[in-house]
């Protein structure tokens, strides 16, 4: 019993922190390190996202993607055209649809952004 | 940081601050550091770490705590959780520098306590200084960081029986030194600035 009381007392003594004259300075230094680490992390995430985006986009472009997207966009344009003609036979609307190489470059740009975004999110989550 | 945000953080409970920190709010975590920095630094010094090293380990412990804040679910107190992280980090550092074996070997040699005050009393920090290094670490791990004997043995990589005997001897010495002449408790005395 006496032993237990002494142990409780010891725990209370340990729980009472000593007073430090530089308490605030310590907290500030930890926060500074925290912020510095965070900034470094953000830069790394950004760089990784950019690199990932560039690599992903270059892979897409190099892997016959251009041709496939051109075909796909032409095919989808034809399909759309047929569909729209059925629904509303107004050919002037279809003329406004983009097709050809400009679509490819827009798609590539979107791919860079999308892959960069995904890589950034993955880094932030893990 | 705005004044209203400061007030909001200052009045928030540790668990709320930890939840905010888990959501990435670094200023909320800063408030936790302000509240509990001394407790963590104090524990490390009581374990025998020199002041500069204690502060270094305490900083690392808080940074680790921020990284792992999602693991803190509020079952115990935040400060107890960080103390455990800090105590283990200090032991890892000692092990890395191969100091634990030396401390254990030198245990019997070190037994110099600060003199008691005029009333023949001694506060915890003075009394701990009179313990051998291993006794001091074991007692601080068990009563300061809240580790069980088995957890302390595991962290120290020592046999459980060895840790128990270090704790027992340490407690005996502390009881003899902390016992106030007038029976009054010593809580409230502070030092270590």
Interface residues (C-beta under 8 A of the other chain):
Chain A: X3 X6 X7 X9 X10 X11 X12 X13 X14 X15 X16 X17 X18 X19 X20 X21 X23 X24 X26 X27 X29 X30 X31 X33 X34 X35 X37 X38
Chain B: X26 X27 X29 X30 X33 X34 X36 X37 X38 X39 X41 X42 X43 X45 X46 X55 X58 X59 X62 X63 X66 X124 X125 X139 X140 X143 X144 X171 X174 X175 X178 X185 X186 X187 X188 X190 X191 X192 X193
